[in-house]
Amino acid sequence: MDFLQIFNLTAVQLFDIFTASYALCALGLAMHFGYTGLLNFGQAGFAALGAYGYAFAALKMHWNSIGSFGFGIALAVVFALILGIPTLRLRADYLAIVTIAAAQAMYYAFGTQEFQAFTGGANGLSEFGGDFYANNPIPKGNYSLGLVSYNQNELWIRIVAWLLVGLAAGLLVILSRSPWGRTLKGIREDEDAVRSLGKNVFVYKMQSLVLGGVIGSLGGMVFVLSSQTNQASTWVSNFTFMTWTVLLLGGAATVLGPIVGSAVFFAFLALVQGLMQGLVDINALPFLTTAQVGQVRYLLVGLFLMILVIFRPQGFFGNKKEMQFNG
């Protein structure tokens, strides 16, 4: 068993592009659930709209990368308004029902042939990152970062992705310490009390839903720009549930939690995958095959999460008095 290779692959996941993408989506959920108490089970919808918005603007409208980013963000804002206007005046569970249903409906719509001209149908859209990588200031070549090596484009997308994570995290820190952020926390704890103080709870909830959705859309754009392929099958419910896992792992009402939770989650998956694959190769686990390792690792990660929920329901960085898994 090559332990050096296993730990190398695990370390790569700590700063991988998908880790950054899920961190962004989880930061958006932190704004929704952690700070405002909004049960959004459709974060995959916001991420998908960002991804499809960027791809459509770049391929069909021939916009540059900045305009394409803006178009993806605009679609996320519109989606948040459509979801929020009829539901945010009602109980939180209505938003949960609407968001998961809307995200699932979007998944089917993106993959259907009726919208193939816009979404590419089942084949999706590809090769839409030309302008983004054309603006890469890094000279052509391979760059070694410790145990891994990236070419100029792979390094560029990682720099942009983690820069967006840093900017989103910084924004949440500033907002959470402002009077606006404290009002959101008050709404999370007792919105009737906040309403009695003359605050328009609906407007605050809508602002939170829009901002968290925009951050989630950035995560979707980063997710597809790394491979320049975007298919409807990417944005199934599993994407949202994995984002929730990342959020709860690190701590729902925190800023650092979603980032560390994403890194730990994907690094742990890679570590378990590598160790189990090595044990299968040396026939130490004769009851497992190589094809089964990928599924069993999720069972082990699920067991780890169950233990975490029992002994530390607030996550790694959460405050037990402020926010727990059971909200």
C-alpha positions in Angstrom: 0.0 0.0 0.0 1.5 3.4 -1.1 0.7 5.6 1.9 2.6 8.5 0.4 0.3 8.6 -2.6 -2.8 8.2 -0.5 -1.8 11.1 1.7 -0.8 13.1 -1.4 -4.2 12.6 -2.9 -5.9 13.5 0.4 -3.9 16.7 0.7 -4.8 17.8 -2.8 -8.5 17.7 -1.9 -7.9 20.3 0.8 -7.5 23.0 -1.8 -9.2 21.4 -4.8 -11.5 23.4 -7.1 -14.5 21.3 -6.1 -13.7 21.9 -2.4 -13.8 25.7 -3.2 -17.1 25.3 -5.1 -18.8 23.5 -2.3 -17.4 26.0 0.2 -19.0 28.8 -1.7 -22.4 27.1 -1.9 -22.1 26.3 1.8 -21.3 29.9 2.6 -24.5 30.8 0.8 -26.4 28.3 3.0 -24.8 29.8 6.1 -26.4 33.1 5.2 -29.7 31.4 4.6 -29.9 28.9 7.5 -27.1 29.8 9.9 -27.8 33.5 10.1 -31.5 33.8 9.1 -33.0 30.4 9.8 -34.2 29.9 6.2 -34.5 26.3 5.2 -33.3 26.3 1.7 -33.1 22.8 0.2 -32.6 24.0 -3.3 -29.1 25.4 -3.3 -28.4 23.2 -6.3 -30.8 25.4 -8.2 -28.9 28.6 -7.5 -25.6 26.9 -8.4 -27.1 25.5 -11.6 -28.5 28.9 -12.7 -25.1 30.4 -12.1 -23.4 27.7 -14.2 -25.9 27.8 -17.0 -26.1 31.6 -16.9 -22.3 31.8 -17.4 -22.2 29.2 -20.1 -25.2 30.6 -22.0 -23.9 34.2 -21.9 -20.4 33.1 -23.1 -21.6 30.7 -25.8 -24.8 32.1 -27.1 -24.5 35.8 -26.5 -20.7 35.9 -26.8 -20.2 38.0 -23.7 -16.8 38.3 -21.9 -16.2 36.5 -18.6 -17.2 39.5 -16.5 -20.5 39.9 -18.3 -21.1 36.1 -18.1 -20.5 36.2 -14.3 -22.9 39.0 -14.1 -25.6 37.2 -16.1 -25.3 34.1 -13.9 -25.6 36.3 -10.8 -28.7 38.0 -12.2 -30.4 34.7 -12.8 -29.8 33.7 -9.2 -31.3 37.0 -8.0 -34.4 36.5 -10.2 -34.7 32.9 -8.9 -34.5 34.1 -5.3 -37.2 36.7 -5.9 -39.5 34.1 -7.5 -39.0 31.7 -4.6 -39.1 34.3 -1.8 -42.1 36.5 -2.7 -44.8 33.8 -2.2 -43.1 31.9 0.6 -41.1 34.2 3.0 -44.3 35.6 4.6 -45.2 32.0 5.6 -43.6 29.5 7.9 -40.0 28.3 7.2 -41.1 24.8 6.1 -42.9 26.3 3.1 -39.6 27.6 1.8 -38.0 24.2 2.2 -40.8 22.6 0.2 -40.7 25.2 -2.6 -36.9 25.3 -2.9 -36.4 21.5 -3.2 -39.3 21.3 -5.7 -38.0 24.2 -7.7 -34.5 22.8 -7.9 -35.8 19.4 -9.0 -38.0 21.0 -11.6 -35.0 22.9 -12.9 -33.0 19.8 -13.1 -35.6 18.2 -15.4 -36.0 21.4 -17.4 -32.3 21.7 -18.1 -32.1 18.2 -19.4 -35.1 18.2 -21.6 -34.9 18.5 -25.4 -37.5 21.4 -25.4 -34.8 23.8 -24.0 -31.9 22.3 -25.9 -31.2 25.6 -27.7 -30.5 27.2 -24.3 -29.2 24.4 -22.1 -27.9 21.8 -24.6 -30.4 19.3 -23.4 -29.0 16.0 -21.9 -25.6 16.8 -23.5 -25.3 20.1 -21.7 -23.0 22.9 -22.7 -19.2 22.8 -23.1 -16.1 24.9 -24.0 -17.4 28.1 -22.6 -14.4 29.2 -20.7 -12.4 30.7 -23.6 -12.5 34.3 -22.4 -11.9 33.4 -18.8 -8.7 31.5 -19.5 -7.7 34.0 -22.2 -7.4 36.6 -19.4 -5.1 34.3 -17.4 -2.1 36.5 -16.4 0.0 33.4 -15.4 2.7 32.5 -17.9 2.3 29.2 -19.7 3.9 26.3 -18.0 3.7 23.8 -15.1 3.9 25.0 -11.6 4.8 22.7 -8.7 3.1 23.4 -5.3 4.6 20.9 -2.9 3.4 17.4 -3.9 1.2 18.5 -6.8 1.7 20.3 -10.1 -0.7 22.4 -12.1 -0.6 24.0 -15.5 -1.3 27.7 -15.9 -5.1 27.3 -16.4 -5.5 24.8 -13.5 -3.6 27.2 -11.3 -5.6 30.2 -12.5 -9.1 28.7 -11.8 -7.9 27.7 -8.3 -6.7 31.2 -7.5 -9.9 32.7 -8.7 -12.0 30.1 -6.9 -10.3 30.5 -3.5 -10.2 34.3 -4.0 -14.0 34.2 -4.3 -14.2 32.0 -1.2 -12.1 34.6 0.7 -14.2 37.5 -0.6 -17.5 35.8 0.3 -16.2 34.9 3.7 -15.0 38.4 4.3 -18.4 39.8 3.3 -20.2 37.5 5.6 -17.9 38.5 8.5 -18.6 42.2 7.9 -22.3 41.7 7.5 -22.7 39.4 10.5 -21.1 42.0 12.8 -23.3 44.9 11.4 -26.7 45.9 12.7 -28.2 44.2 9.6 -26.5 40.9 10.5 -27.6 41.2 14.1 -31.2 41.7 12.8 -30.9 38.5 10.8 -29.8 36.6 13.9 -32.8 38.0 15.7 -35.1 36.8 13.0 -33.6 33.4 13.2 -34.3 33.2 17.0 -37.7 35.0 17.1 -39.0 36.8 14.1 -42.1 38.0 16.0 -39.9 39.8 18.5 -38.0 41.5 15.7 -41.2 42.4 13.9 -42.5 44.0 17.2 -39.5 46.4 17.0 -40.7 47.8 13.7 -38.4 45.8 11.4 -39.7 44.5 8.1 -38.9 40.8 8.5 -40.0 40.0 4.9 -37.5 42.4 3.4 -34.6 41.1 5.6 -35.4 37.5 4.7 -35.5 38.4 1.0 -32.2 40.2 1.2 -30.7 37.2 2.9 -32.2 34.8 0.3 -30.8 36.8 -2.6 -27.3 37.3 -1.1 -27.0 33.6 -0.2 -28.3 32.6 -3.6 -25.7 34.8 -5.3 -22.9 33.3 -3.4 -24.2 29.8 -4.3 -24.4 30.8 -8.0 -20.7 31.7 -7.8 -20.0 28.2 -6.5 -21.8 26.8 -9.5 -19.8 28.9 -12.0 -16.6 27.8 -10.4 -17.7 24.2 -10.4 -18.2 24.1 -14.2 -15.4 26.5 -15.3 -12.8 24.0 -14.1 -13.8 21.4 -16.7 -15.7 23.7 -19.1 -18.6 21.2 -19.1 -22.1 21.7 -17.7 -24.7 19.0 -17.6 -28.1 18.8 -15.9 -27.0 15.6 -14.1 -24.6 17.6 -12.1 -27.4 19.5 -10.3 -29.4 16.7 -8.7 -30.5 16.8 -5.1 -27.3 15.1 -4.0 -25.5 18.4 -4.7 -27.7 20.2 -2.2 -27.5 17.5 0.4 -23.7 17.4 0.2 -23.6 21.2 0.6 -25.7 20.8 3.7 -23.3 18.1 5.0 -20.4 20.5 4.5 -22.3 23.3 6.3 -23.3 21.2 9.3 -19.9 19.6 9.5 -18.1 22.9 10.0 -20.9 24.8 11.8 -24.0 26.4 10.4 -23.8 29.9 12.0 -20.1 30.4 11.3 -18.0 31.8 8.4 -15.0 29.5 8.8 -17.1 26.4 9.3 -18.3 26.0 5.7 -14.8 26.4 4.4 -13.1 24.0 6.8 -16.1 21.6 6.6 -15.7 21.4 2.8 -12.0 20.7 3.0 -12.4 18.1 5.7 -15.3 16.4 4.0 -13.6 15.9 0.6 -10.2 15.1 2.2 -11.8 12.5 4.4 -13.6 11.0 1.3 -10.3 10.8 -0.5 -8.5 9.3 2.5 -11.1 6.6 3.0 -11.1 5.9 -0.7 -7.4 5.5 -0.8 -7.1 3.3 2.3 -9.9 1.0 1.3 -8.6 0.7 -2.3 -5.2 -0.2 -1.0 -6.7 -2.8 1.3 -8.7 -4.3 -1.5 -5.6 -4.4 -3.7 -3.7 -6.5 -1.2 -6.7 -8.7 -0.6 -7.2 -7.6 3.0 -10.9 -6.9 2.3 -11.9 -10.0 0.2 -15.6 -9.2 0.6 -15.2 -6.0 -1.3 -14.5 -5.2 -5.0 -12.9 -2.1 -6.4 -16.3 -1.0 -7.8 -17.8 -1.2 -4.3 -15.2 0.9 -2.6 -16.7 4.2 -3.8 -20.1 3.4 -2.3 -18.8 2.0 1.0 -16.8 5.1 1.7 -20.0 7.1 1.8 -21.4 4.7 4.4 -18.3 5.2 6.5 -18.5 9.0 6.1 -22.2 8.8 7.0 -21.3 6.9 10.2 -18.8 9.6 11.0 -21.4 12.3 10.6 -23.8 10.5 12.8 -21.2 10.4 15.6 -20.6 14.1 15.0 -24.3 15.0 15.3 -24.5 13.0 18.5 -21.4 14.5 20.3 -21.0 17.9 18.6 -24.3 18.9 16.9 -23.1 22.5 16.3 -20.3 21.3 14.1 -16.5 22.0 14.4 -16.7 25.7 14.9 -20.3 26.3 15.9 -21.5 27.7 19.2 -23.9 25.1 20.8 -25.9 27.9 22.4 -26.4 29.7 19.1 -27.0 27.1 16.5 -27.3 23.3 16.5 -28.2 20.8 13.9 -31.8 20.7 15.0 -32.0 24.5 14.6 
